[in-house]
Amino acid sequence: MKTHDLSRFFLLPLALGCLLLEAAELRVPAFTAYTLPDPEGARISERTGVTRWTNSAVTVNWYGRFTNTGDVSARVVLRLPEGAPSRLQLTVGEEVREVRVTGLGGTSRVTADFGAFSIARTSYQRFKLASLNPPGTPFGDLEALLLSGPAVEGAHFNLKERRNAASVHLTYPVPAGANIAAFYCEVTAVEDPSATFYMACGWHRGYFGMQVNSPSERRIIFSVWDSGNEAVDRNKVADENRVKLLGKGDGVFSGDFGNEGTGGHSHLKYPWKTGEKQRFLVTAQPTNQTFTVFSGYYFHPDSRRWMLISSWLAPKEGGWLKRPHSFSENFWGSSGHLVRKARYGNQWIRTDAGEWIELVTASFSHDPTGREDRLDRFMGVEQGEFFLSHGGFVEGFTAYGEQFTRPATGKAPADLELPANRW
């Protein structure tokens, strides 16, 4: 009886699987990249990728997390005019590769193949693309970074156009049945990139905190939402649903806002300092069963006194503060690769009976960006305070809903000396 060697039939699927694994390719769109050191150093859009890249001092950077070591082959797809040459350099870790490509006839799309790079450890990796072209020559419009090889399996990149770091939140449990007349919180910025809003005192009708608008401008912001369901245009909000400004402090600007719900906005331009504690208090004063006055007070570091930012009459309310929380937000995607971090401490609420209650527990949450796209989002306790951190493409993350407890200070904010409300 003749026997047959069947091993090749068992080995064939394994060999095919290896071929498929080698052929597997991860396409990282160009519109997910960041330009450094100038975040506006090129035009980035979902439709056209990276265009108007003309400054050789600006690099294009992608960030991804690798869970496997080994080789990764890297190619860049770009568009070039016919016959136009472009010399590009790609850096991954300590390895650097240079490639020269030329625009082809009949199509403007070419591929720059940089070969294989070694991923020596599981961590976030940066793929830095630089131009070695002389000024005035086309660098190329970028479409995608293509990655393949053993290290690519399980690699995680944000593949969506939104490049913002995930927004991260602290939610403070409060005693059941407590009527919250005031909510107090302190915030210390640890990192301060532009397009950052460290929100100290949030509640069901508004938010209060400090913002980095640019390298030269910072603000204290207090805003209160209208009633109703209009999300974008305040011109569509009926008068009976609009919050009304009752008063504001010296130097405070007030106006409307939209596109995140609608309401009344106020801000004080003030150069608050990173590393210095900032103090915030929001109060609620129901006037009847229909209206509540919400006021935001900021402890001004120069005068060392509390100042009113603004007070707003909120319709269809008539109650107290609900759902006290804090958050940190990156509101421009061009700087979403930078670390944002602040400490939030000494949280207290005051009841309608005048009792101060310290809030020492907080739970962590994040927006949908933090669910799958951006895993660099954290919460913890540091120097006796909660901290929030997001962005930076750094290792580790905090699970949604995880709860932390900070040490109690036992010192109620009894020195507030707030001016009496006039409404």
TORKOL-4160 file (C-alpha; in steps of 0.2 Angstrom, whole numbers, padded with zeros to 4 digits, m for minus):
423
<pt num="1" X="0000" Y="0000" Z="0000"/>
<pt num="2" X="0007" Y="0017" Z="m0005"/>
<pt num="3" X="0008" Y="0030" Z="0008"/>
<pt num="4" X="0007" Y="0049" Z="0004"/>
<pt num="5" X="0016" Y="0063" Z="0012"/>
<pt num="6" X="0002" Y="0074" Z="0018"/>
<pt num="7" X="0013" Y="0087" Z="0027"/>
<pt num="8" X="0013" Y="0099" Z="0012"/>
<pt num="9" X="m0006" Y="0100" Z="0014"/>
<pt num="10" X="m0005" Y="0105" Z="0032"/>
<pt num="11" X="0009" Y="0117" Z="0029"/>
<pt num="12" X="0001" Y="0125" Z="0014"/>
<pt num="13" X="m0012" Y="0135" Z="0024"/>
<pt num="14" X="0002" Y="0140" Z="0036"/>
<pt num="15" X="0013" Y="0146" Z="0022"/>
<pt num="16" X="m0002" Y="0156" Z="0014"/>
<pt num="17" X="m0005" Y="0164" Z="0031"/>
<pt num="18" X="0013" Y="0170" Z="0032"/>
<pt num="19" X="0012" Y="0177" Z="0015"/>
<pt num="20" X="m0005" Y="0186" Z="0019"/>
<pt num="21" X="0003" Y="0192" Z="0035"/>
<pt num="22" X="0018" Y="0199" Z="0026"/>
<pt num="23" X="0006" Y="0207" Z="0013"/>
<pt num="24" X="m0005" Y="0215" Z="0026"/>
<pt num="25" X="m0003" Y="0234" Z="0025"/>
<pt num="26" X="m0008" Y="0248" Z="0036"/>
<pt num="27" X="m0013" Y="0264" Z="0027"/>
<pt num="28" X="m0011" Y="0279" Z="0038"/>
<pt num="29" X="m0019" Y="0294" Z="0030"/>
<pt num="30" X="m0009" Y="0309" Z="0027"/>
<pt num="31" X="m0023" Y="0320" Z="0035"/>
<pt num="32" X="m0019" Y="0312" Z="0052"/>
<pt num="33" X="m0001" Y="0319" Z="0053"/>
<pt num="34" X="0005" Y="0334" Z="0062"/>
<pt num="35" X="0018" Y="0347" Z="0055"/>
<pt num="36" X="0032" Y="0352" Z="0067"/>
<pt num="37" X="0038" Y="0364" Z="0073"/>
<pt num="38" X="0024" Y="0375" Z="0065"/>
<pt num="39" X="0007" Y="0367" Z="0068"/>
<pt num="40" X="0001" Y="0377" Z="0053"/>
<pt num="41" X="0016" Y="0373" Z="0042"/>
<pt num="42" X="0006" Y="0365" Z="0029"/>
<pt num="43" X="m0013" Y="0363" Z="0024"/>
<pt num="44" X="m0020" Y="0347" Z="0030"/>
<pt num="45" X="m0038" Y="0341" Z="0025"/>
<pt num="46" X="m0047" Y="0324" Z="0023"/>
<pt num="47" X="m0050" Y="0328" Z="0004"/>
<pt num="48" X="m0033" Y="0333" Z="m0001"/>
<pt num="49" X="m0021" Y="0326" Z="0012"/>
<pt num="50" X="m0005" Y="0337" Z="0016"/>
<pt num="51" X="m0003" Y="0351" Z="0003"/>
<pt num="52" X="0006" Y="0368" Z="0003"/>
<pt num="53" X="0021" Y="0360" Z="0011"/>
<pt num="54" X="0034" Y="0372" Z="0005"/>
<pt num="55" X="0045" Y="0375" Z="0020"/>
<pt num="56" X="0060" Y="0362" Z="0022"/>
<pt num="57" X="0061" Y="0367" Z="0041"/>
<pt num="58" X="0044" Y="0359" Z="0043"/>
<pt num="59" X="0042" Y="0340" Z="0045"/>
<pt num="60" X="0027" Y="0330" Z="0043"/>
<pt num="61" X="0024" Y="0317" Z="0058"/>
<pt num="62" X="0013" Y="0302" Z="0061"/>
<pt num="63" X="0012" Y="0294" Z="0078"/>
<pt num="64" X="0007" Y="0276" Z="0081"/>
<pt num="65" X="0008" Y="0263" Z="0095"/>
<pt num="66" X="0016" Y="0246" Z="0092"/>
<pt num="67" X="0012" Y="0231" Z="0102"/>
<pt num="68" X="0025" Y="0220" Z="0092"/>
<pt num="69" X="0043" Y="0222" Z="0089"/>
<pt num="70" X="0052" Y="0218" Z="0072"/>
<pt num="71" X="0053" Y="0226" Z="0055"/>
<pt num="72" X="0041" Y="0238" Z="0047"/>
<pt num="73" X="0042" Y="0243" Z="0029"/>
<pt num="74" X="0037" Y="0261" Z="0026"/>
<pt num="75" X="0032" Y="0269" Z="0010"/>
<pt num="76" X="0024" Y="0287" Z="0007"/>
<pt num="77" X="0011" Y="0290" Z="m0007"/>
<pt num="78" X="0012" Y="0307" Z="m0014"/>
<pt num="79" X="0008" Y="0318" Z="m0029"/>
<pt num="80" X="0021" Y="0326" Z="m0040"/>
<pt num="81" X="0020" Y="0336" Z="m0056"/>
<pt num="82" X="0026" Y="0326" Z="m0071"/>
<pt num="83" X="0045" Y="0326" Z="m0071"/>
<pt num="84" X="0047" Y="0335" Z="m0055"/>
<pt num="85" X="0060" Y="0327" Z="m0043"/>
<pt num="86" X="0058" Y="0326" Z="m0024"/>
<pt num="87" X="0071" Y="0321" Z="m0011"/>
<pt num="88" X="0063" Y="0315" Z="0005"/>
<pt num="89" X="0069" Y="0308" Z="0022"/>
<pt num="90" X="0060" Y="0297" Z="0034"/>
<pt num="91" X="0066" Y="0295" Z="0052"/>
<pt num="92" X="0059" Y="0281" Z="0064"/>
<pt num="93" X="0068" Y="0280" Z="0080"/>
<pt num="94" X="0087" Y="0281" Z="0077"/>
<pt num="95" X="0086" Y="0275" Z="0059"/>
<pt num="96" X="0085" Y="0287" Z="0044"/>
<pt num="97" X="0082" Y="0283" Z="0026"/>
<pt num="98" X="0082" Y="0295" Z="0011"/>
<pt num="99" X="0073" Y="0292" Z="m0006"/>
<pt num="100" X="0072" Y="0302" Z="m0022"/>
<pt num="101" X="0056" Y="0301" Z="m0033"/>
<pt num="102" X="0051" Y="0309" Z="m0049"/>
<pt num="103" X="0033" Y="0313" Z="m0055"/>
<pt num="104" X="0027" Y="0301" Z="m0068"/>
<pt num="105" X="0019" Y="0305" Z="m0085"/>
<pt num="106" X="0000" Y="0301" Z="m0086"/>
<pt num="107" X="m0002" Y="0301" Z="m0067"/>
<pt num="108" X="0004" Y="0312" Z="m0053"/>
<pt num="109" X="0004" Y="0299" Z="m0040"/>
<pt num="110" X="0021" Y="0291" Z="m0035"/>
<pt num="111" X="0027" Y="0280" Z="m0020"/>
<pt num="112" X="0043" Y="0284" Z="m0010"/>
<pt num="113" X="0049" Y="0267" Z="m0004"/>
<pt num="114" X="0060" Y="0270" Z="0012"/>
<pt num="115" X="0063" Y="0251" Z="0015"/>
<pt num="116" X="0062" Y="0242" Z="0032"/>
<pt num="117" X="0065" Y="0250" Z="0049"/>
<pt num="118" X="0067" Y="0241" Z="0066"/>
<pt num="119" X="0054" Y="0242" Z="0080"/>
<pt num="120" X="0065" Y="0237" Z="0094"/>
<pt num="121" X="0052" Y="0240" Z="0108"/>
<pt num="122" X="0033" Y="0240" Z="0110"/>
<pt num="123" X="0028" Y="0259" Z="0112"/>
<pt num="124" X="0023" Y="0274" Z="0103"/>
<pt num="125" X="0034" Y="0277" Z="0087"/>
<pt num="126" X="0035" Y="0293" Z="0077"/>
<pt num="127" X="0037" Y="0293" Z="0058"/>
<pt num="128" X="0045" Y="0309" Z="0054"/>
<pt num="129" X="0045" Y="0314" Z="0035"/>
<pt num="130" X="0057" Y="0329" Z="0030"/>
<pt num="131" X="0060" Y="0337" Z="0014"/>
<pt num="132" X="0078" Y="0339" Z="0007"/>
<pt num="133" X="0073" Y="0349" Z="m0008"/>
<pt num="134" X="0079" Y="0366" Z="m0011"/>
<pt num="135" X="0067" Y="0381" Z="m0009"/>
<pt num="136" X="0055" Y="0384" Z="m0023"/>
<pt num="137" X="0054" Y="0366" Z="m0029"/>
<pt num="138" X="0039" Y="0355" Z="m0026"/>
<pt num="139" X="0040" Y="0343" Z="m0011"/>
<pt num="140" X="0025" Y="0334" Z="m0016"/>
<pt num="141" X="0007" Y="0333" Z="m0009"/>
<pt num="142" X="0005" Y="0318" Z="0003"/>
<pt num="143" X="m0009" Y="0305" Z="0003"/>
<pt num="144" X="m0004" Y="0292" Z="0015"/>
<pt num="145" X="0010" Y="0283" Z="0025"/>
<pt num="146" X="0009" Y="0264" Z="0020"/>
<pt num="147" X="0016" Y="0252" Z="0033"/>
<pt num="148" X="0019" Y="0233" Z="0032"/>
<pt num="149" X="0029" Y="0219" Z="0040"/>
<pt num="150" X="0028" Y="0209" Z="0056"/>
<pt num="151" X="0028" Y="0224" Z="0068"/>
<pt num="152" X="0012" Y="0231" Z="0060"/>
<pt num="153" X="0001" Y="0217" Z="0067"/>
<pt num="154" X="m0009" Y="0225" Z="0081"/>
<pt num="155" X="m0002" Y="0243" Z="0078"/>
<pt num="156" X="m0013" Y="0257" Z="0083"/>
<pt num="157" X="m0014" Y="0274" Z="0074"/>
<pt num="158" X="m0028" Y="0287" Z="0074"/>
<pt num="159" X="m0035" Y="0285" Z="0056"/>
<pt num="160" X="m0048" Y="0299" Z="0057"/>
<pt num="161" X="m0047" Y="0317" Z="0052"/>
<pt num="162" X="m0050" Y="0323" Z="0069"/>
<pt num="163" X="m0032" Y="0326" Z="0077"/>
<pt num="164" X="m0038" Y="0333" Z="0093"/>
<pt num="165" X="m0032" Y="0324" Z="0109"/>
<pt num="166" X="m0047" Y="0316" Z="0118"/>
<pt num="167" X="m0057" Y="0327" Z="0130"/>
<pt num="168" X="m0055" Y="0320" Z="0147"/>
<pt num="169" X="m0067" Y="0322" Z="0162"/>
<pt num="170" X="m0068" Y="0321" Z="0181"/>
<pt num="171" X="m0086" Y="0318" Z="0189"/>
<pt num="172" X="m0088" Y="0321" Z="0207"/>
<pt num="173" X="m0101" Y="0311" Z="0217"/>
<pt num="174" X="m0111" Y="0321" Z="0229"/>
<pt num="175" X="m0123" Y="0316" Z="0243"/>
<pt num="176" X="m0140" Y="0311" Z="0238"/>
<pt num="177" X="m0153" Y="0325" Z="0240"/>
<pt num="178" X="m0140" Y="0339" Z="0242"/>
<pt num="179" X="m0145" Y="0356" Z="0236"/>
<pt num="180" X="m0129" Y="0363" Z="0229"/>
<pt num="181" X="m0128" Y="0382" Z="0231"/>
<pt num="182" X="m0110" Y="0384" Z="0226"/>
<pt num="183" X="m0096" Y="0373" Z="0219"/>
<pt num="184" X="m0077" Y="0377" Z="0222"/>
<pt num="185" X="m0062" Y="0370" Z="0213"/>
<pt num="186" X="m0044" Y="0374" Z="0211"/>
<pt num="187" X="m0034" Y="0371" Z="0195"/>
<pt num="188" X="m0015" Y="0371" Z="0192"/>
<pt num="189" X="m0009" Y="0369" Z="0174"/>
<pt num="190" X="0006" Y="0358" Z="0172"/>
<pt num="191" X="0008" Y="0359" Z="0153"/>
<pt num="192" X="0001" Y="0374" Z="0143"/>
<pt num="193" X="0000" Y="0371" Z="0124"/>
<pt num="194" X="m0011" Y="0383" Z="0114"/>
<pt num="195" X="m0029" Y="0377" Z="0111"/>
<pt num="196" X="m0031" Y="0370" Z="0129"/>
<pt num="197" X="m0046" Y="0373" Z="0140"/>
<pt num="198" X="m0044" Y="0368" Z="0158"/>
<pt num="199" X="m0062" Y="0368" Z="0165"/>
<pt num="200" X="m0063" Y="0369" Z="0184"/>
<pt num="201" X="m0081" Y="0371" Z="0188"/>
<pt num="202" X="m0094" Y="0362" Z="0177"/>
<pt num="203" X="m0112" Y="0359" Z="0180"/>
<pt num="204" X="m0128" Y="0355" Z="0171"/>
<pt num="205" X="m0130" Y="0372" Z="0164"/>
<pt num="206" X="m0112" Y="0378" Z="0161"/>
<pt num="207" X="m0094" Y="0378" Z="0163"/>
<pt num="208" X="m0080" Y="0389" Z="0171"/>
<pt num="209" X="m0061" Y="0388" Z="0169"/>
<pt num="210" X="m0045" Y="0394" Z="0160"/>
<pt num="211" X="m0040" Y="0394" Z="0143"/>
<pt num="212" X="m0024" Y="0395" Z="0132"/>
<pt num="213" X="m0029" Y="0404" Z="0116"/>
<pt num="214" X="m0012" Y="0407" Z="0109"/>
<pt num="215" X="0006" Y="0409" Z="0114"/>
<pt num="216" X="0002" Y="0427" Z="0119"/>
<pt num="217" X="m0016" Y="0426" Z="0125"/>
<pt num="218" X="m0025" Y="0417" Z="0140"/>
<pt num="219" X="m0043" Y="0419" Z="0146"/>
<pt num="220" X="m0054" Y="0415" Z="0161"/>
<pt num="221" X="m0070" Y="0409" Z="0153"/>
<pt num="222" X="m0088" Y="0407" Z="0161"/>
<pt num="223" X="m0102" Y="0402" Z="0150"/>
<pt num="224" X="m0121" Y="0397" Z="0153"/>
<pt num="225" X="m0132" Y="0387" Z="0141"/>
<pt num="226" X="m0149" Y="0392" Z="0135"/>
<pt num="227" X="m0164" Y="0381" Z="0138"/>
<pt num="228" X="m0171" Y="0372" Z="0123"/>
<pt num="229" X="m0162" Y="0360" Z="0111"/>
<pt num="230" X="m0154" Y="0372" Z="0098"/>
<pt num="231" X="m0136" Y="0365" Z="0095"/>
<pt num="232" X="m0129" Y="0378" Z="0083"/>
<pt num="233" X="m0137" Y="0395" Z="0080"/>
<pt num="234" X="m0142" Y="0406" Z="0094"/>
<pt num="235" X="m0153" Y="0416" Z="0082"/>
<pt num="236" X="m0165" Y="0402" Z="0082"/>
<pt num="237" X="m0167" Y="0402" Z="0101"/>
<pt num="238" X="m0183" Y="0410" Z="0107"/>
<pt num="239" X="m0182" Y="0424" Z="0119"/>
<pt num="240" X="m0190" Y="0414" Z="0133"/>
<pt num="241" X="m0176" Y="0401" Z="0132"/>
<pt num="242" X="m0162" Y="0413" Z="0132"/>
<pt num="243" X="m0151" Y="0416" Z="0147"/>
<pt num="244" X="m0149" Y="0435" Z="0151"/>
<pt num="245" X="m0134" Y="0444" Z="0157"/>
<pt num="246" X="m0137" Y="0452" Z="0174"/>
<pt num="247" X="m0119" Y="0459" Z="0177"/>
<pt num="248" X="m0101" Y="0456" Z="0174"/>
<pt num="249" X="m0084" Y="0462" Z="0181"/>
<pt num="250" X="m0072" Y="0475" Z="0175"/>
<pt num="251" X="m0063" Y="0471" Z="0159"/>
<pt num="252" X="m0075" Y="0456" Z="0156"/>
<pt num="253" X="m0081" Y="0453" Z="0138"/>
<pt num="254" X="m0099" Y="0445" Z="0136"/>
<pt num="255" X="m0108" Y="0439" Z="0121"/>
<pt num="256" X="m0116" Y="0424" Z="0113"/>
<pt num="257" X="m0110" Y="0406" Z="0109"/>
<pt num="258" X="m0116" Y="0392" Z="0098"/>
<pt num="259" X="m0110" Y="0376" Z="0089"/>
<pt num="260" X="m0110" Y="0367" Z="0106"/>
<pt num="261" X="m0127" Y="0371" Z="0111"/>
<pt num="262" X="m0130" Y="0389" Z="0113"/>
<pt num="263" X="m0130" Y="0402" Z="0127"/>
<pt num="264" X="m0121" Y="0417" Z="0135"/>
<pt num="265" X="m0102" Y="0418" Z="0135"/>
<pt num="266" X="m0090" Y="0429" Z="0145"/>
<pt num="267" X="m0072" Y="0430" Z="0147"/>
<pt num="268" X="m0058" Y="0440" Z="0155"/>
<pt num="269" X="m0041" Y="0441" Z="0146"/>
<pt num="270" X="m0029" Y="0438" Z="0159"/>
<pt num="271" X="m0011" Y="0430" Z="0159"/>
<pt num="272" X="m0014" Y="0417" Z="0172"/>
<pt num="273" X="0002" Y="0407" Z="0175"/>
<pt num="274" X="0006" Y="0389" Z="0173"/>
<pt num="275" X="0012" Y="0381" Z="0189"/>
<pt num="276" X="0001" Y="0393" Z="0200"/>
<pt num="277" X="m0015" Y="0388" Z="0208"/>
<pt num="278" X="m0030" Y="0396" Z="0201"/>
<pt num="279" X="m0047" Y="0397" Z="0211"/>
<pt num="280" X="m0064" Y="0396" Z="0204"/>
<pt num="281" X="m0082" Y="0396" Z="0212"/>
<pt num="282" X="m0099" Y="0395" Z="0203"/>
<pt num="283" X="m0115" Y="0399" Z="0213"/>
<pt num="284" X="m0133" Y="0396" Z="0210"/>
<pt num="285" X="m0147" Y="0407" Z="0217"/>
<pt num="286" X="m0165" Y="0401" Z="0213"/>
<pt num="287" X="m0176" Y="0417" Z="0211"/>
<pt num="288" X="m0192" Y="0406" Z="0210"/>
<pt num="289" X="m0197" Y="0390" Z="0202"/>
<pt num="290" X="m0194" Y="0396" Z="0185"/>
<pt num="291" X="m0177" Y="0405" Z="0185"/>
<pt num="292" X="m0160" Y="0403" Z="0193"/>
<pt num="293" X="m0145" Y="0415" Z="0193"/>
<pt num="294" X="m0129" Y="0407" Z="0190"/>
<pt num="295" X="m0113" Y="0417" Z="0194"/>
<pt num="296" X="m0095" Y="0414" Z="0191"/>
<pt num="297" X="m0081" Y="0421" Z="0203"/>
<pt num="298" X="m0062" Y="0420" Z="0200"/>
<pt num="299" X="m0049" Y="0424" Z="0213"/>
<pt num="300" X="m0039" Y="0437" Z="0205"/>
<pt num="301" X="m0020" Y="0433" Z="0208"/>
<pt num="302" X="m0015" Y="0452" Z="0207"/>
<pt num="303" X="m0028" Y="0459" Z="0218"/>
<pt num="304" X="m0029" Y="0444" Z="0229"/>
<pt num="305" X="m0048" Y="0446" Z="0229"/>
<pt num="306" X="m0063" Y="0437" Z="0222"/>
<pt num="307" X="m0070" Y="0446" Z="0206"/>
<pt num="308" X="m0086" Y="0443" Z="0197"/>
<pt num="309" X="m0084" Y="0436" Z="0180"/>
<pt num="310" X="m0102" Y="0437" Z="0176"/>
<pt num="311" X="m0120" Y="0432" Z="0182"/>
<pt num="312" X="m0134" Y="0425" Z="0171"/>
<pt num="313" X="m0152" Y="0423" Z="0173"/>
<pt num="314" X="m0156" Y="0405" Z="0167"/>
<pt num="315" X="m0174" Y="0402" Z="0162"/>
<pt num="316" X="m0184" Y="0385" Z="0164"/>
<pt num="317" X="m0173" Y="0381" Z="0179"/>
<pt num="318" X="m0177" Y="0387" Z="0197"/>
<pt num="319" X="m0166" Y="0374" Z="0205"/>
<pt num="320" X="m0148" Y="0372" Z="0211"/>
<pt num="321" X="m0132" Y="0366" Z="0204"/>
<pt num="322" X="m0132" Y="0348" Z="0197"/>
<pt num="323" X="m0118" Y="0336" Z="0192"/>
<pt num="324" X="m0102" Y="0345" Z="0197"/>
<pt num="325" X="m0088" Y="0340" Z="0186"/>
<pt num="326" X="m0071" Y="0346" Z="0178"/>
<pt num="327" X="m0063" Y="0343" Z="0161"/>
<pt num="328" X="m0048" Y="0346" Z="0150"/>
<pt num="329" X="m0051" Y="0350" Z="0131"/>
<pt num="330" X="m0040" Y="0351" Z="0116"/>
<pt num="331" X="m0050" Y="0362" Z="0105"/>
<pt num="332" X="m0039" Y="0363" Z="0089"/>
<pt num="333" X="m0033" Y="0347" Z="0081"/>
<pt num="334" X="m0016" Y="0355" Z="0074"/>
<pt num="335" X="m0009" Y="0354" Z="0092"/>
<pt num="336" X="m0017" Y="0337" Z="0096"/>
<pt num="337" X="0000" Y="0329" Z="0097"/>
<pt num="338" X="0006" Y="0339" Z="0113"/>
<pt num="339" X="0003" Y="0334" Z="0131"/>
<pt num="340" X="m0010" Y="0343" Z="0141"/>
<pt num="341" X="m0010" Y="0341" Z="0160"/>
<pt num="342" X="m0017" Y="0350" Z="0175"/>
<pt num="343" X="m0020" Y="0346" Z="0193"/>
<pt num="344" X="m0038" Y="0348" Z="0200"/>
<pt num="345" X="m0039" Y="0349" Z="0219"/>
<pt num="346" X="m0048" Y="0355" Z="0235"/>
<pt num="347" X="m0066" Y="0353" Z="0228"/>
<pt num="348" X="m0080" Y="0358" Z="0239"/>
<pt num="349" X="m0099" Y="0361" Z="0238"/>
<pt num="350" X="m0109" Y="0372" Z="0249"/>
<pt num="351" X="m0127" Y="0367" Z="0252"/>
<pt num="352" X="m0142" Y="0379" Z="0253"/>
<pt num="353" X="m0141" Y="0377" Z="0272"/>
<pt num="354" X="m0123" Y="0384" Z="0271"/>
<pt num="355" X="m0114" Y="0368" Z="0275"/>
<pt num="356" X="m0097" Y="0365" Z="0266"/>
<pt num="357" X="m0094" Y="0347" Z="0260"/>
<pt num="358" X="m0078" Y="0341" Z="0253"/>
<pt num="359" X="m0077" Y="0331" Z="0237"/>
<pt num="360" X="m0063" Y="0318" Z="0238"/>
<pt num="361" X="m0069" Y="0306" Z="0225"/>
<pt num="362" X="m0069" Y="0307" Z="0206"/>
<pt num="363" X="m0072" Y="0296" Z="0191"/>
<pt num="364" X="m0064" Y="0297" Z="0174"/>
<pt num="365" X="m0072" Y="0298" Z="0157"/>
<pt num="366" X="m0068" Y="0304" Z="0140"/>
<pt num="367" X="m0076" Y="0309" Z="0124"/>
<pt num="368" X="m0079" Y="0297" Z="0109"/>
<pt num="369" X="m0061" Y="0301" Z="0102"/>
<pt num="370" X="m0054" Y="0292" Z="0118"/>
<pt num="371" X="m0064" Y="0276" Z="0114"/>
<pt num="372" X="m0054" Y="0270" Z="0099"/>
<pt num="373" X="m0044" Y="0284" Z="0091"/>
<pt num="374" X="m0034" Y="0291" Z="0105"/>
<pt num="375" X="m0028" Y="0280" Z="0119"/>
<pt num="376" X="m0016" Y="0293" Z="0127"/>
<pt num="377" X="m0028" Y="0299" Z="0140"/>
<pt num="378" X="m0026" Y="0298" Z="0159"/>
<pt num="379" X="m0032" Y="0302" Z="0177"/>
<pt num="380" X="m0024" Y="0299" Z="0194"/>
<pt num="381" X="m0019" Y="0307" Z="0210"/>
<pt num="382" X="m0003" Y="0318" Z="0211"/>
<pt num="383" X="0003" Y="0329" Z="0225"/>
<pt num="384" X="m0014" Y="0326" Z="0234"/>
<pt num="385" X="m0024" Y="0332" Z="0219"/>
<pt num="386" X="m0033" Y="0324" Z="0205"/>
<pt num="387" X="m0024" Y="0326" Z="0188"/>
<pt num="388" X="m0030" Y="0325" Z="0170"/>
<pt num="389" X="m0018" Y="0322" Z="0156"/>
<pt num="390" X="m0021" Y="0319" Z="0137"/>
<pt num="391" X="m0011" Y="0320" Z="0121"/>
<pt num="392" X="0007" Y="0317" Z="0118"/>
<pt num="393" X="0006" Y="0299" Z="0112"/>
<pt num="394" X="0013" Y="0292" Z="0128"/>
<pt num="395" X="0011" Y="0274" Z="0135"/>
<pt num="396" X="m0003" Y="0269" Z="0146"/>
<pt num="397" X="m0021" Y="0274" Z="0148"/>
<pt num="398" X="m0034" Y="0275" Z="0161"/>
<pt num="399" X="m0050" Y="0265" Z="0159"/>
<pt num="400" X="m0067" Y="0273" Z="0157"/>
<pt num="401" X="m0076" Y="0274" Z="0173"/>
<pt num="402" X="m0061" Y="0271" Z="0184"/>
<pt num="403" X="m0063" Y="0280" Z="0201"/>
<pt num="404" X="m0049" Y="0289" Z="0212"/>
<pt num="405" X="m0049" Y="0296" Z="0229"/>
<pt num="406" X="m0038" Y="0311" Z="0234"/>
<pt num="407" X="m0033" Y="0315" Z="0252"/>
<pt num="408" X="m0045" Y="0326" Z="0261"/>
<pt num="409" X="m0039" Y="0343" Z="0266"/>
<pt num="410" X="m0052" Y="0346" Z="0279"/>
<pt num="411" X="m0051" Y="0365" Z="0275"/>
<pt num="412" X="m0067" Y="0372" Z="0269"/>
<pt num="413" X="m0065" Y="0388" Z="0258"/>
<pt num="414" X="m0071" Y="0399" Z="0272"/>
<pt num="415" X="m0062" Y="0415" Z="0266"/>
<pt num="416" X="m0072" Y="0418" Z="0250"/>
<pt num="417" X="m0078" Y="0435" Z="0255"/>
<pt num="418" X="m0090" Y="0435" Z="0240"/>
<pt num="419" X="m0099" Y="0451" Z="0236"/>
<pt num="420" X="m0118" Y="0450" Z="0239"/>
<pt num="421" X="m0128" Y="0446" Z="0223"/>
<pt num="422" X="m0140" Y="0460" Z="0218"/>
<pt num="423" X="m0153" Y="0450" Z="0210"/>
